[in-house]
Amino acid sequence: MARALADPGTLLSTTHEVDGGLRVRLRLARPSDALRMRQFFDGLSDETRHRRFFVAMPEISETFVRHFTFFDPRERLVVVAAAMIGHSEEIVGVADVALLETAVAELGVVVDDARQGVGVGKLLTEAIATLAIRQGATHLRARLLEGDGRMVALMRRIGHTMLTLTDGGSVAVTRLPSPRRQAA
Ligand SMILES: CC(C)(COP(=O)(O)OP(=O)(O)OC[C@H]1O[C@@H](n2cnc3c(N)ncnc32)[C@H](O)[C@@H]1OP(=O)(O)O)[C@@H](O)C(=O)NCCC(=O)NCCS
């Protein structure tokens, strides 16, 4: 059921405690995240990479890391979920959105295997949706492997979601709430 979304400023300035007690901060990715970003993607299982990128082992090249750490916010946004693990900050989830001219924003989300199912994806999806609304997007679209119930559940929390089956997968399109329905 669609509901009012929090303001992006609120989501990005607050520390969120997810199930199990991990404290997660959401923020835009930055160039100085290069090493953390590489470690995050290197640490994902083949299954998780496949679900996100549709191939088991995309090469974690410099270009790949750069894609997630440098972006023009008028065209693309990357939000990380970061947590202090021991004394260092680690990335535990990454959401990116490409803002297309059609007011459709193309979404990708991935959470570290060990942290899936505790609410990190929910936080990231909500943050990216609120930012996409701010940039004028009216719909969020995600390419999914067929039967990806978790991602569809997360998109349905944001707004009315239509699922279309494609060759070997599906495409989910969510209607974003209008900006005035965002909570202060
Ligand atoms: C999909 C993904 C991003 C979700 O992130 P997450 O942190 O694991 O998700 P959360 O814990 O925030 O929430 C998952 C929601 O799905 C629900 N869920 C879990 N398994 C489900 C299933 N099989 N069917 C339907 N809903 C399911 C959970 O109940 C939860 O909803 P709730 O909190 O309202 O109960 C994460 O699992 C992931 O990285 N998967 C691999 C990459 C991927 O598939 N990306 C999507 C393509 S872009």
The ligand as a Gaussian input file, in Angstrom:
#p B3LYP/6-31G(d) Opt

LIG

0 1
 C       16.455000      -7.282000      -3.207000
 C       17.311000      -6.677000      -2.076000
 C       17.934000      -5.366000      -2.579000
 C       16.396000      -6.390000      -0.896000
 O       17.148000      -5.799000       0.138000
 P       16.987000      -6.352000       1.636000
 O       17.798000      -5.477000       2.496000
 O       17.301000      -7.798000       1.630000
 O       15.421000      -6.125000       1.861000
 P       14.677000      -5.664000       3.195000
 O       15.159000      -6.477000       4.339000
 O       14.775000      -4.191000       3.333000
 O       13.152000      -5.982000       2.826000
 C       12.775000      -7.113000       2.107000
 C       11.270000      -7.147000       2.048000
 O       10.878000      -8.208000       1.190000
 C       10.046000      -9.116000       1.918000
 N       10.362000     -10.443000       1.395000
 C       11.414000     -11.237000       1.673000
 N       11.381000     -12.338000       0.918000
 C       10.265000     -12.223000       0.137000
 C        9.677000     -13.042000      -0.850000
 N       10.237000     -14.205000      -1.215000
 N        8.547000     -12.598000      -1.450000
 C        7.984000     -11.418000      -1.121000
 N        8.507000     -10.596000      -0.185000
 C        9.641000     -11.010000       0.433000
 C       10.429000      -8.938000       3.363000
 O        9.367000      -9.386000       4.187000
 C       10.665000      -7.429000       3.411000
 O        9.458000      -6.702000       3.485000
 P        8.842000      -6.217000       4.908000
 O        9.935000      -5.534000       5.636000
 O        7.725000      -5.308000       4.505000
 O        8.420000      -7.455000       5.588000
 C       18.448000      -7.630000      -1.594000
 O       17.882000      -8.805000      -1.139000
 C       19.487000      -7.896000      -2.653000
 O       20.536000      -7.255000      -2.673000
 N       19.237000      -8.882000      -3.548000
 C       20.177000      -9.173000      -4.638000
 C       20.197000      -8.062000      -5.681000
 C       18.814000      -7.821000      -6.264000
 O       18.038000      -8.732000      -6.440000
 N       18.505000      -6.564000      -6.608000
 C       17.226000      -6.237000      -7.217000
 C       17.365000      -6.029000      -8.687000
 S       17.783000      -4.364000      -9.030000

